[in-house]
Amino acid sequence: TFSLVFNVLSMKFSKLIYTLLFLFLVVSCEKDNNIPINQQQEDGLSDNPFFSNFGSQISADFIGRVVDENNEPIIGVNITLGSGFAITDVNGVFAVNDVSVYESFAYIRASKQGYISGSRALVPTDGVNQVKIMLLDATPNATIVSGQAITIDLPNGTKVDFDGNFETSTGFAYQGNVDVVLRHLNPDEEDMNLQMPGMLIAQDAAGDLRALETYGMIAVELIGENGEDLNIASGSTATITVPVPTNATNPPTTIPLWYFDEQNGYWVEEGEATLIGSEYVGEVSHFSFWNCDAPFDVVQTCIILQDINGNPLPSLNAQLTLQTTTWNSTSGGYTLSLI
């Protein structure tokens, strides 16, 4: 027998209660095709006090699939989960077993040259946790020259205004050409849940745990002439412009900005954006993923889905939608089978 587990976040939206589902994605795979992995040597967990929100250490098993934007498998993706790791096979499939995670938080990272690094965070269960990650192409949109102010934009209105000052990951000023990768993640698009990093869990400015409702994200990578990772120079800022999704009919006039902490796997509040026309505009001092989101309180619950005869419903694509006069927002995924 098996049961189906959903991990649900319940949030207050004005006078409405909104439950945002973070669901496990089901993938099909053959275990014999998995490239062998090294099991963990230590727990790999963080001593960050924020992780006290996620409970005690447990051991869990994970299996998943990594695909590109055409939903085609990507071979040779490096997967890290705590101190466990794997490499995707010809079907884009990976497995990481008996790895230490938190009771309410597991963070899986996926990276390969030519793609923006992706990730998934979820609430683990006692069974095999199933995930799917869609990596975004990292082909540069433009090459710019340091020292010159310039705007890089996309046809949908997404843009970044640079002042021309950049530095290396070690903090040294950079001079030379800069390849700019800019991607927009649109809540109107069905694949956004697969493309976004982590999950919509965040640390607000007060240090508290929050769930987020996104109005759009961007990903930016800056690459030097020798392939080195760059960022905005210390003391400099860039202005980002993020289009409001079409199904948000009355977006707030100001909204918090959140960046994705790639080391820890959750969003962190930093600054705010202002609604100008149909776009959010704000200043940022560094780059990874940035997110225009409304925050909500978090409550975790568990739902078991069965048919009228009491039989569990595996691989069910379930969606939960908030419908108001001002916002239509859907989150969903596939139910998980627990053996």
C-alpha positions in Angstrom: 0.0 0.0 0.0 1.0 3.6 -0.4 -0.2 7.0 0.5 0.1 10.3 -1.3 1.5 13.3 0.4 1.1 16.9 -0.4 3.2 19.6 1.3 1.0 22.7 1.7 1.6 26.2 2.8 -1.5 28.1 4.0 -1.3 31.9 3.7 -3.5 34.8 4.5 -4.3 37.0 1.6 -6.2 40.1 2.8 -9.4 38.6 4.1 -8.9 35.4 2.1 -7.0 32.3 3.1 -4.8 31.1 0.3 -3.1 27.7 0.4 -0.1 27.4 -1.9 0.9 23.9 -2.8 4.5 22.8 -3.1 4.0 19.4 -4.7 6.5 16.7 -5.6 7.0 16.2 -9.3 6.7 12.7 -10.6 9.3 11.5 -13.2 9.7 8.1 -14.8 13.1 6.5 -14.8 15.1 3.3 -14.8 17.3 3.0 -11.8 19.8 0.8 -13.7 20.6 3.8 -16.0 21.6 6.1 -13.1 25.3 7.0 -13.1 26.6 5.8 -9.7 26.8 8.4 -7.0 29.0 8.9 -3.9 27.0 8.7 -0.7 27.3 11.4 1.8 30.3 11.5 4.2 28.8 13.9 6.6 25.4 15.5 7.2 26.1 18.6 5.1 23.6 20.7 7.0 23.9 24.4 7.7 24.5 25.9 11.1 22.5 29.0 9.9 20.0 29.7 12.8 17.3 30.3 10.2 17.2 26.6 9.6 15.7 26.1 13.0 12.4 26.7 11.2 12.8 23.5 9.4 13.0 20.9 12.2 15.5 18.2 13.0 17.8 16.2 10.8 16.4 13.2 9.0 17.7 10.8 6.3 15.8 10.8 2.9 16.0 9.4 -0.6 15.6 11.4 -3.8 15.1 10.7 -7.4 14.6 13.3 -10.2 15.0 14.5 -13.7 16.6 17.6 -15.2 15.4 19.0 -18.5 16.0 22.0 -20.8 13.4 24.6 -21.8 12.1 22.2 -24.5 11.5 19.6 -21.9 14.4 17.4 -23.3 16.6 15.6 -20.8 20.1 17.0 -20.0 22.9 14.5 -19.5 25.9 15.2 -17.2 24.2 17.7 -14.8 26.0 17.9 -11.5 23.5 17.4 -8.6 24.3 18.3 -5.0 22.1 17.6 -2.0 23.8 18.3 1.4 27.0 16.3 1.1 25.5 13.8 -1.4 25.9 14.2 -5.1 25.0 12.6 -8.4 25.3 13.1 -12.2 22.3 12.9 -14.5 22.2 10.0 -17.0 21.2 10.0 -20.7 17.6 10.4 -19.6 18.4 13.4 -17.4 17.7 11.2 -14.3 19.5 11.2 -11.0 19.2 9.6 -7.6 20.6 10.5 -4.2 20.0 8.1 -1.4 20.2 8.2 2.4 21.2 11.9 2.5 20.7 14.2 5.6 18.1 16.9 5.2 15.8 18.8 7.5 12.3 17.5 8.4 10.7 20.4 6.5 13.4 21.4 4.0 15.6 19.7 1.4 17.6 21.6 -1.1 18.7 20.1 -4.4 21.1 22.0 -6.7 21.7 21.3 -10.4 24.5 22.8 -12.5 26.1 22.4 -15.9 28.1 24.7 -18.1 25.9 26.4 -20.7 22.9 26.6 -18.3 21.9 28.9 -15.5 22.3 26.9 -12.3 18.9 25.6 -11.1 17.6 24.1 -7.9 14.5 22.7 -6.1 13.6 22.8 -2.4 10.8 20.7 -1.0 9.5 19.2 2.3 10.8 15.6 2.3 8.7 12.6 3.1 9.5 9.0 4.3 9.3 7.6 0.7 11.4 8.4 -2.3 11.1 12.1 -3.0 10.6 12.9 -6.6 11.6 16.2 -8.3 11.9 17.8 -11.7 14.2 20.8 -12.5 14.2 22.8 -15.8 17.5 24.6 -16.5 17.5 27.9 -18.4 19.8 28.4 -21.3 22.8 30.6 -20.4 23.6 32.0 -23.9 24.5 35.7 -23.4 21.9 38.3 -24.5 24.7 40.9 -25.1 28.3 41.7 -24.5 29.0 45.1 -22.9 32.1 47.0 -22.0 32.9 47.8 -18.3 33.0 51.5 -17.5 30.0 52.3 -19.7 26.4 52.7 -18.5 24.1 50.6 -20.6 20.6 49.0 -20.6 20.0 45.3 -21.5 16.4 44.5 -22.3 14.1 41.8 -23.5 11.2 42.1 -25.9 8.6 41.8 -23.1 9.9 44.8 -21.2 12.3 43.1 -18.8 15.4 45.1 -18.5 18.5 45.9 -16.4 20.2 49.3 -16.3 23.9 48.9 -15.5 26.2 51.8 -14.4 29.2 49.9 -15.9 31.1 49.1 -12.7 31.8 45.4 -12.1 34.0 43.3 -9.9 35.2 39.7 -9.7 34.0 37.1 -7.1 37.1 38.0 -5.1 36.2 41.7 -4.9 38.7 43.1 -7.4 37.6 45.7 -10.0 37.0 44.3 -13.4 37.9 45.9 -16.7 37.0 44.5 -20.0 34.1 42.9 -21.9 31.1 41.5 -19.9 28.7 38.8 -21.2 25.2 39.5 -19.8 22.7 36.7 -19.5 19.2 37.9 -18.7 16.1 35.8 -18.3 12.5 36.6 -17.2 10.4 34.0 -15.3 6.8 34.8 -15.9 4.0 33.6 -13.5 1.7 33.4 -16.4 3.8 30.5 -17.9 3.1 26.9 -16.9 6.8 26.0 -16.7 7.7 28.7 -14.2 7.4 26.3 -11.2 10.1 24.1 -12.8 12.4 27.0 -13.8 12.4 28.9 -10.5 15.1 28.1 -7.9 14.2 26.5 -4.5 10.6 27.1 -3.6 8.6 30.2 -2.5 10.0 30.1 1.0 11.8 33.2 2.3 13.5 35.0 5.2 12.0 38.5 5.5 13.9 41.6 6.7 13.0 40.8 10.3 14.5 37.3 10.0 11.1 35.5 10.0 10.0 32.6 7.8 7.5 33.6 5.0 5.8 32.1 2.0 5.8 34.2 -1.1 3.3 35.0 -3.9 5.4 35.9 -7.0 4.7 38.7 -9.4 7.7 37.8 -11.6 11.4 36.9 -11.4 14.5 37.6 -13.3 17.8 35.8 -13.5 21.0 37.6 -14.4 24.6 36.3 -14.9 27.6 38.4 -15.6 30.6 36.6 -17.2 34.1 38.0 -17.8 36.3 37.5 -20.8 38.0 34.5 -19.3 34.8 32.9 -18.1 35.1 34.3 -14.6 31.9 35.1 -12.6 31.3 38.8 -12.1 28.9 41.0 -10.2 28.0 44.6 -9.7 30.9 46.5 -8.0 30.6 47.2 -4.3 28.9 50.5 -3.8 27.2 50.3 -7.2 23.6 49.4 -8.0 21.6 48.3 -11.1 18.0 49.1 -11.8 15.8 46.1 -12.7 12.4 46.3 -14.5 10.1 43.3 -14.2 6.8 43.1 -16.2 3.7 42.5 -14.1 1.9 39.2 -15.1 -1.2 39.7 -17.2 -3.4 37.9 -14.7 -2.6 40.3 -11.9 -5.3 43.0 -12.4 -4.6 45.1 -9.4 -1.0 44.6 -8.3 0.3 46.5 -5.2 2.0 49.9 -5.8 5.1 48.8 -3.9 6.3 45.2 -3.4 9.3 43.7 -1.5 12.3 42.5 -3.5 13.8 39.1 -2.7 17.1 37.6 -3.9 17.7 33.9 -4.0 20.4 32.7 -1.6 22.0 30.0 -3.7 24.1 28.7 -0.8 21.1 28.1 1.6 18.3 27.6 -0.9 15.7 30.2 0.1 14.7 33.8 -0.8 15.9 36.8 1.3 14.2 40.2 1.5 16.3 43.1 0.3 14.7 46.4 -0.9 11.5 47.0 -2.7 10.2 47.7 -6.2 7.6 50.4 -7.3 4.9 49.8 -9.8 5.4 52.1 -12.8 2.7 51.5 -15.4 2.6 47.7 -15.9 6.2 47.1 -14.6 7.9 46.8 -11.2 11.1 48.9 -11.0 13.7 48.6 -8.2 17.4 48.9 -7.4 19.6 45.9 -6.6 23.3 45.7 -5.4 24.2 42.2 -6.7 22.8 39.5 -8.9 21.5 36.0 -8.8 17.7 35.5 -9.2 15.5 38.4 -8.1 11.8 38.1 -7.2 9.0 40.6 -6.8 6.8 38.9 -4.2 4.1 39.5 -1.6 4.9 37.7 1.7 2.5 35.6 3.8 2.6 33.6 7.1 3.4 29.9 6.8 1.6 26.8 8.0 2.5 23.3 6.9 -0.1 20.6 6.5 -0.5 17.3 4.8 -3.2 16.1 2.4 -3.9 12.6 1.2 -5.8 12.3 -2.1 -8.0 9.2 -2.7 -10.7 8.2 -5.1 -14.3 7.5 -3.9 -13.3 3.9 -3.1 -10.4 5.0 -0.9 -7.7 4.2 -3.4 -4.7 6.5 -3.5 -4.2 8.7 -6.6 -0.5 8.5 -7.7 0.9 10.8 -10.5 -2.1 13.1 -10.3 -1.5 16.6 -11.6 -3.2 18.7 -9.0 -3.5 22.5 -9.1 -4.7 24.9 -6.4 -5.8 28.4 -7.6 -6.4 31.6 -5.7 -9.2 33.5 -7.6 -10.1 37.0 -6.6 -11.1 40.1 -8.4 -7.5 41.2 -8.4 -5.4 38.0 -8.8 -5.5 34.6 -10.3 -2.6 32.5 -9.1 -2.0 28.8 -9.5 0.5 26.4 -8.0 0.7 22.7 -8.5 2.5 19.5 -9.4 2.2 15.7 -9.3 1.2 13.6 -6.3 3.9 11.5 -4.8 3.7 7.7 -4.3 5.0 6.4 -1.0 5.7 2.7 -0.9 
